[in-house]
Amino acid sequence: MSISRRTFFGNATAIPLVSSLAEPEQAARVSRDRLKIVVTGGHPGDPECGCAGTIARYTDLGHDVVLLYLNRGEGFCKGGDPSQCATLRTGEAEKACKILKARARFAGQYDGRAILDNQHYDDFARLLESEKPDVVFAQWPMDQHRDHRALSMLVLDAWLRGGKKPALYFYEVAEDTMMFSPADFVDISNVESRRRAACYAHASQQPDKWYPLQVEITRFRGTQSGYGQAEAFLRHWESKRGVLP
Ligand SMILES: [Zn+2]
């Protein structure tokens, strides 16, 4: 069966999201219709924490993935001069993107001081729209960190005012996410090493302290979905069904 983007988006019952898109024949067909995926995150490292395996699967299939960070991580970089954190963490984000064959963009806010006002909603919406995404990923809004909550609201606002065009999925980031009940899962068993490398690219964030918990979570999500390891998502219920790899 040929799976074009149009038929995928137009028929919510076409194929379960955890189905066999990874099979070579179907993957090749999906690859010919290149999708633009934007994975947003509050800080450098957040999109990688929640979605690096899924990003690797997308780019392996030939899709175009952008990691859009709300800020450059100005607030914290272990072992670095605080005045240089933005430069250091921008470099780490770009290294992670290289590992995942993705592209980095930055929304220009300041780490720890996320602003939600009309101007910032407008600016973020314009930035997101400029990428013309087919699928957008955002952090789940119930979160312990203000920047994560702000990022989620900025994406939701842009999606609503833009007519809900791209598929919209929410993701989790380990200890910060609260009350998250995912419904869609992506098998990351074969790309876990790249997920790990992308997270460890953020060396200033001391990945040894938090990556083991990441593995516990992806294993737990794998248990829920029948895979070795999985990343978990929740689609906005008014969103069309996008293509998950
Ligand atoms: Zn964060």
Residues whose N, C-alpha, C, O or C-beta is under 5 A from the ligand:
A	BS01	ZN	G42 H43 D46
